[in-house]
Amino acid sequence: MVWLLFAACTAATVEPPDSGAEPEQCDDVDLVEVAVLEATDLPTRGDLHHTVQGVAIGDLDGDGWLDALVGWGGGSFVMMNDATGSLQFDDRRGADGGSLSPAVAAALADFDGDGDLDGVLSGWQGDSELLWNDGTGHFDVVAIPGTAGATFASALGDADGDGDLDLFLSAASTDMSFEAIVAGEQVGDPNLLLLQTPDHEFQLTTDALPAGTLNGMTLHTVWFDAESDGDLDLYVGNDAGYYIEPNHLLLNDGHARFTLATDCGCALAMLTMGVAVGDADQDGLPDLYVTDVAGPNLLLNTGGATFADATLVAHADIPALAESMVSWGTAFVDLDADRDQDLLVTFGQSGQNFQDAGLDVEDGADQPSQLLLSDGAGAYARAAAPGFQDGSRTRTLALGDFDRDGRPDVITVGKYFYRQWRTTGGCEPGITLQLAGKNAIGARVETTLGDQTDVAWNLPSTTSASSAEEVYIGLGGAPKADRIVVTWPGGLQTELVDVEAGVVRVAQP
């Protein structure tokens, strides 16, 4: 029954273009666990029953090293970098050394343009909260009125083109019941779009989003420029999409007025858990990888905000087996530094009764996360990555170069744990391009080396989480890139030439 539903809701398939590039030969890449915290190590100030923790990565105290803000049902906390790449637990980062509230989702950005990273924590236990950084990584906490609900993820982007970041809160339901959903008795709490005002408050908009797109049991929403017209659109990933609302692509007019794309080929009816945006086939257009129960989907952008399903032809499918049934957080990243974008996909037992949803699937207790390596020509292969294949109930991931070696590292969080991973192997380290500014989300990065130009975007949001505002540029073993062009939101450009491997910081003009 799963496969009949899956086939009915996917778009027509497409053959990925042949880039003509030979795959780079690098060492095998792996992720090595360097730290783990279990539930017994973490706070218990709040109810853990609904815990699906999130994490946001950024330099909280301005020392040049990435830290982490962890949203946790028992009470949120931070992990501070000790200037070696190791993160240390710190539960006293609230005002006057106090603790932070319980949360599910976390995000970081410089909301007010003062040069430090502020935060937002959201969850199922009251209003979302803004965390105003005092410059040292300590926060003054202010509730955002009217945001109480079962918020599962928060995503930041400039919706109205005014140069300030706005906030989209994706809401599910505190006590999700497939039996009630199938019977038409339950929908998701409303998704919320909040626009930032000139005095840095976040105000709820009630009429910007189309009717019928607000209550889809949404687990993750991503901002990205689907139309290549210079503004950020929204792809809304809905759980229980068979019964409530399918996934939606909402097209922005540049002023935070959204219309539903009715013919995008991306309105999948599925149990969406997460969405990643990246250039899978190296044609310069943003593609989508959408996680699900019973197998993720790869959607290639064919231009004009339309997509075609390339999951099978690109070998980006993952078998719907008990040990790989429920995929959650996902991200495009050149993990092995060979100049193409790989896919990280976290897996974990859901604990839901999928039979109530009419799905004959086995939600296995041991579901290892997966790494799909790109061959540089638009096709993928599952890599061994034995260190990464922990079978815990993982929910999401976030990326950051914690040890500043030019490689992206990973944090995973899930049901009652936090783990940090260090990337090893692959080609020689490439460039960690740090993007600094109050509105760098959505920036397009074009890297030219020889006769090939690669494209990536600063789109940090993952399920319940947010990666560092960094773009990881693999060089295939070369010592430098010939040229890097950053196109910032609003259209201004920064050009760098002869960029050597390592950490490079670029400030928004």
C-alpha positions in Angstrom: 0.0 0.0 0.0 2.9 2.4 0.7 4.2 2.1 -2.8 0.9 2.7 -4.4 0.5 5.9 -2.5 4.1 6.9 -3.2 3.7 6.3 -7.0 0.5 8.3 -7.1 1.9 11.5 -5.7 5.3 11.8 -7.4 6.0 13.9 -10.5 7.2 12.6 -13.8 10.8 11.3 -13.7 13.6 13.0 -15.5 17.1 11.8 -16.6 19.8 13.9 -14.9 22.1 15.7 -17.3 25.6 14.4 -17.8 28.0 17.0 -16.6 30.9 15.4 -18.5 33.0 15.6 -15.3 34.9 12.6 -14.2 34.3 11.8 -10.5 37.2 12.9 -8.3 39.2 10.1 -6.7 39.5 10.8 -3.0 40.0 8.7 0.2 36.9 7.2 1.7 35.0 9.8 3.8 33.7 9.0 7.3 32.2 10.7 10.3 33.8 9.9 13.6 31.9 10.5 16.8 33.8 12.8 19.2 31.2 13.6 21.8 27.9 12.2 23.1 25.4 13.4 25.7 22.5 11.1 26.8 19.3 12.0 28.6 20.9 11.4 32.0 23.5 14.1 31.1 20.9 16.7 30.1 18.5 19.1 32.0 15.1 17.8 33.3 13.4 21.2 34.0 10.6 20.4 31.5 8.5 17.5 30.3 10.4 15.2 28.0 7.4 13.4 26.7 7.2 15.3 23.4 10.9 15.9 23.1 12.3 16.2 19.5 15.3 18.4 20.2 16.8 20.8 17.7 20.2 22.5 17.5 21.5 25.8 15.9 25.2 26.4 15.2 27.0 29.7 15.3 29.7 31.7 17.1 27.9 32.8 20.2 30.7 34.7 22.0 32.6 36.2 19.0 35.8 34.3 19.6 35.9 32.8 16.0 34.9 29.3 17.0 31.4 27.8 16.4 29.2 27.0 19.4 25.7 25.4 19.5 22.4 26.3 20.9 20.4 23.1 21.7 16.6 23.1 22.0 15.7 20.4 24.5 12.4 19.4 26.1 14.0 19.2 29.6 15.5 22.8 29.3 17.5 24.3 26.5 21.3 24.8 26.8 24.4 25.7 24.9 27.6 23.9 23.9 30.6 26.2 23.9 33.7 25.6 21.8 36.9 25.3 23.7 39.0 26.6 20.8 40.0 23.1 19.7 36.7 22.1 18.1 35.4 20.3 21.2 32.1 21.6 22.6 31.4 21.8 26.3 28.0 21.7 28.0 26.9 25.1 29.5 23.5 25.5 31.1 23.9 29.1 32.4 23.5 31.3 29.3 20.2 33.0 30.2 19.9 36.4 31.7 22.1 36.8 34.8 23.5 33.4 34.4 20.1 31.7 34.4 18.9 28.7 32.4 17.0 28.6 29.1 13.4 27.4 28.5 12.5 24.0 27.2 12.2 23.9 23.4 12.0 21.8 20.3 13.4 24.0 17.5 16.4 26.4 17.5 17.8 28.9 15.1 20.5 31.6 15.2 21.1 34.8 13.2 22.0 38.5 13.8 18.5 39.9 14.0 19.4 43.5 14.9 22.6 43.9 12.9 24.8 44.5 16.0 27.4 41.9 14.9 26.5 39.0 17.3 24.1 36.1 16.9 20.7 36.2 18.4 18.5 33.1 18.7 15.0 31.8 18.6 13.7 28.9 20.6 10.3 27.3 19.8 8.4 24.3 21.0 5.2 22.9 22.5 5.3 24.6 25.9 4.2 28.2 25.3 5.2 31.1 23.1 8.4 31.0 21.0 11.2 33.1 22.5 13.7 35.6 21.1 17.2 35.3 22.6 19.0 38.7 22.4 22.8 38.1 22.6 24.7 40.6 24.8 27.9 39.9 22.7 29.3 37.3 25.1 26.9 34.5 24.4 24.5 35.3 27.2 20.9 36.0 26.3 18.1 38.2 27.4 14.9 36.3 26.6 11.7 37.8 25.3 8.5 35.9 24.4 6.9 36.4 21.0 3.2 36.9 21.8 0.7 34.8 19.9 3.1 32.0 18.9 1.9 29.3 21.2 1.4 26.0 19.4 3.1 22.8 18.5 6.0 24.4 16.7 8.3 21.8 15.2 10.7 24.0 13.2 11.7 27.7 12.7 13.2 29.1 9.6 14.6 32.6 9.0 14.6 34.5 5.8 13.9 38.0 4.4 10.3 37.6 3.2 9.5 41.2 2.5 12.7 42.4 1.0 13.4 45.1 3.6 16.8 43.7 4.5 15.8 42.3 7.9 15.2 38.6 8.7 11.7 37.3 9.2 10.5 34.1 10.8 8.4 31.2 9.7 7.2 28.8 12.4 6.2 25.3 11.2 3.5 23.7 13.4 2.4 20.1 13.8 0.3 18.8 16.7 1.3 18.1 20.3 -0.6 14.8 20.4 -0.7 13.6 16.8 -3.1 10.7 16.1 -3.2 9.1 12.7 -6.6 7.6 13.7 -8.0 11.1 14.3 -6.3 12.4 11.1 -7.7 9.7 8.9 -11.1 10.3 10.4 -10.9 14.0 9.5 -10.9 15.0 13.2 -7.4 16.5 13.5 -5.3 18.9 11.6 -2.1 20.7 12.5 -1.8 23.8 14.5 -1.5 26.9 12.3 1.8 27.8 10.6 2.9 31.3 11.4 4.8 34.0 9.4 6.2 36.8 11.5 7.7 39.9 9.9 10.5 41.8 11.7 9.7 45.5 12.3 12.3 48.3 12.2 12.5 48.2 16.0 13.3 44.4 15.8 10.0 43.1 17.0 8.4 40.1 15.2 4.8 40.7 14.2 2.4 38.0 13.1 0.9 38.4 9.6 -2.5 36.9 9.1 -3.2 37.3 5.4 0.2 36.7 3.7 -0.2 33.0 3.3 -2.8 31.4 1.0 -5.8 29.7 2.7 -5.5 26.0 2.7 -1.8 26.0 3.4 -1.8 26.8 7.1 -2.7 23.6 8.9 -0.9 20.8 7.2 0.8 19.2 10.2 4.1 20.9 9.0 7.4 19.5 10.2 9.8 21.6 8.2 9.7 24.6 5.9 12.6 26.0 3.9 13.2 29.4 2.3 14.8 29.3 -1.1 14.6 31.2 -4.5 12.6 28.6 -6.5 12.0 31.1 -9.4 15.5 32.6 -9.6 13.9 36.0 -9.4 15.8 37.3 -6.4 13.4 36.8 -3.6 12.8 33.9 -1.2 10.0 31.5 -1.7 8.7 28.8 0.8 8.6 25.0 0.4 6.3 23.7 3.1 6.8 20.0 4.1 3.7 18.5 5.6 3.4 15.3 7.6 0.1 13.4 7.1 0.0 14.8 3.6 -2.1 11.9 2.3 -5.0 13.1 4.5 -4.7 16.9 5.3 -2.5 18.9 2.9 0.2 17.9 0.5 3.5 19.7 0.5 3.2 23.3 -0.9 5.5 25.6 -2.8 4.5 29.2 -2.0 5.8 31.8 -4.4 6.8 35.2 -3.0 6.1 38.5 -4.9 9.0 40.0 -3.1 6.9 41.8 -0.5 5.8 38.8 1.6 2.7 38.1 -0.4 2.6 34.4 -1.3 0.6 32.4 -3.9 0.4 28.7 -4.2 2.3 27.1 -7.1 -0.3 24.7 -8.5 1.8 23.1 -11.2 5.3 22.8 -9.7 5.5 19.0 -9.7 6.5 19.2 -6.1 3.2 19.1 -4.3 3.9 15.6 -2.9 1.4 14.0 -0.6 3.5 12.1 1.9 4.7 12.0 5.5 7.3 14.7 5.1 9.9 15.0 7.9 12.5 17.3 6.3 13.6 19.2 3.2 17.1 20.0 1.9 18.0 22.4 -0.9 21.1 22.0 -3.0 22.4 21.6 -6.6 22.2 17.8 -7.1 22.9 17.8 -10.8 25.2 20.8 -11.0 23.1 22.9 -13.3 23.0 26.0 -11.1 19.4 25.5 -10.1 18.2 24.6 -6.5 16.9 21.1 -6.2 15.0 19.5 -3.3 15.5 16.3 -1.3 12.4 15.5 0.8 12.5 12.9 3.5 9.5 10.6 4.3 8.3 7.4 5.7 9.2 4.6 3.2 11.8 6.6 1.2 12.9 10.1 0.4 12.4 11.9 -2.9 14.9 13.9 -5.1 13.2 16.6 -7.1 15.3 18.3 -9.8 14.5 21.9 -10.7 13.7 22.1 -14.4 13.4 25.9 -14.4 10.6 28.3 -13.7 9.8 26.8 -10.3 9.0 23.4 -11.7 10.4 20.1 -10.6 10.7 16.5 -11.8 11.2 13.4 -9.8 14.7 12.0 -10.3 14.8 9.8 -7.2 15.3 6.5 -9.0 17.3 7.5 -12.0 19.8 9.4 -9.8 20.0 6.4 -7.4 19.0 8.8 -4.5 16.4 6.3 -3.2 16.8 4.5 0.1 15.0 1.2 0.4 11.8 1.1 2.5 13.1 -1.5 5.0 12.6 -1.8 8.7 16.2 -0.5 9.2 15.7 2.5 6.8 12.0 3.4 7.1 11.7 6.8 8.7 14.0 9.5 7.4 14.1 12.9 9.2 16.7 15.7 8.9 18.7 16.0 5.7 21.2 18.4 4.1 23.2 18.8 0.9 26.9 19.3 1.6 30.2 18.5 -0.2 31.3 16.2 2.6 34.2 14.6 0.8 35.4 17.9 -0.8 35.3 16.6 -4.4 33.3 19.4 -5.9 29.8 18.0 -5.8 27.0 18.0 -3.3 26.5 14.9 -1.2 23.4 14.1 1.0 23.3 13.4 4.7 20.1 11.8 5.8 19.2 11.0 9.5 17.0 8.1 10.3 15.2 7.1 13.5 12.3 5.1 14.8 9.2 7.2 14.9 7.1 5.4 17.4 3.9 6.2 15.6 1.3 3.6 14.7 1.5 3.8 10.9 -1.1 1.1 10.5 -3.6 3.7 11.7 -2.6 5.7 8.7 -3.2 2.7 6.4 0.5 2.1 5.9 1.8 -1.4 6.1 5.4 -0.5 7.2 7.7 -1.7 9.9 9.1 1.1 12.0 12.4 -0.6 13.0 14.0 0.1 16.4 17.5 0.3 14.8 17.6 2.8 11.9 21.1 4.0 11.0 21.6 7.4 9.4 22.8 7.4 5.8 25.3 9.2 3.6 24.7 9.4 -0.2 27.8 10.4 -2.2 27.5 12.2 -5.5 29.5 11.0 -8.5 29.7 14.5 -9.9 27.4 13.7 -12.8 24.0 13.8 -11.1 23.9 10.3 -9.5 24.3 9.1 -6.0 25.6 6.0 -4.2 25.1 5.0 -0.6 28.5 5.2 1.3 29.6 2.9 4.1 30.4 5.7 6.6 30.5 3.2 9.4 31.1 5.8 12.1 27.9 7.7 11.2 25.5 4.7 11.2 24.4 4.9 14.7 21.0 3.3 15.1 19.6 5.7 17.8 16.3 7.5 17.3 17.9 10.4 15.4 15.8 13.3 14.4 17.9 16.0 12.7 21.4 17.3 12.0 23.2 20.6 11.6 26.6 21.4 10.0 29.5 23.5 11.1 33.3 23.5 10.8 34.0 23.2 14.5 37.8 22.6 14.3 38.4 25.1 11.5 40.1 22.6 9.3 38.1 23.5 6.1 35.8 20.5 6.4 32.1 20.5 7.5 31.4 18.6 10.7 28.0 17.5 12.0 25.9 17.5 15.1 23.0 15.1 15.3 20.2 15.2 17.9 17.3 12.9 18.6 15.2 11.3 21.2 17.2 12.0 24.3 20.7 12.4 23.0 23.2 14.9 21.4 26.1 13.7 19.3 29.0 15.6 17.6 30.8 14.1 14.6 34.1 15.1 12.9 34.6 14.5 9.2 37.6 12.5 8.1 38.9 11.4 4.7 37.7 12.6 1.4 39.9 15.0 -0.7 42.1 17.5 1.0 40.1 20.1 2.9 38.5 22.9 0.8 37.2 26.3 1.8 34.9 27.1 4.7 33.3 30.3 3.5 31.8 32.2 6.4 29.0 34.6 5.5 28.7 37.5 8.0 25.8 39.9 8.0 22.2 40.4 9.3 20.7 39.1 6.0 23.0 36.5 4.5 20.4 33.7 4.4 19.7 32.8 0.7 23.1 34.1 -0.5 24.2 32.4 -3.7 27.9 31.3 -3.9 29.5 30.5 -7.3 32.9 28.9 -7.3 35.0 28.7 -10.4 38.0 26.3 -10.7 39.3 25.7 -14.2 36.4 25.4 -16.6 33.8 24.4 -14.0 31.6 26.6 -11.9 29.8 25.1 -8.9 26.8 26.7 -7.1 25.7 26.5 -3.5 23.4 28.6 -1.3 23.5 29.7 2.3 20.3 28.0 3.5 21.0 26.8 7.0 17.6 25.5 8.1 17.1 21.8 8.7 14.4 20.0 10.6 14.1 21.7 14.0 17.6 22.9 13.5 20.0 25.4 11.8 23.5 24.9 10.4 26.2 27.5 10.7 26.0 30.3 8.1 28.9 28.8 6.1 29.2 27.4 2.6 31.6 24.4 2.3 33.5 24.5 -1.0 35.3 21.3 -2.1 38.3 21.8 -4.4 38.9 18.3 -5.4 42.4 18.4 -3.9 43.3 21.7 -5.5 45.0 24.3 -3.3 42.7 27.2 -4.2 39.7 28.4 -6.2 40.2 30.7 -9.1 37.1 32.8 -8.3 34.3 33.0 -5.8 31.3 35.3 -6.4 28.8 35.8 -3.6 25.4 37.2 -4.6 23.8 38.6 -1.4 20.0 39.0 -0.9 19.2 42.2 -2.6 21.5 41.6 -5.5 24.9 43.1 -4.3 27.9 40.9 -5.1 31.3 40.2 -3.5 34.0 38.8 -5.7 37.1 36.9 -4.5 40.0 35.7 -6.6 42.7 33.1 -6.0 41.0 31.9 -2.8 43.2 29.4 -0.9 41.8 26.5 1.0 40.9 27.2 4.6 38.5 29.4 6.5 37.5 32.6 4.7 35.2 35.2 6.2 33.1 37.4 3.9 31.1 40.4 5.2 27.9 41.4 3.6 28.3 44.8 1.9 
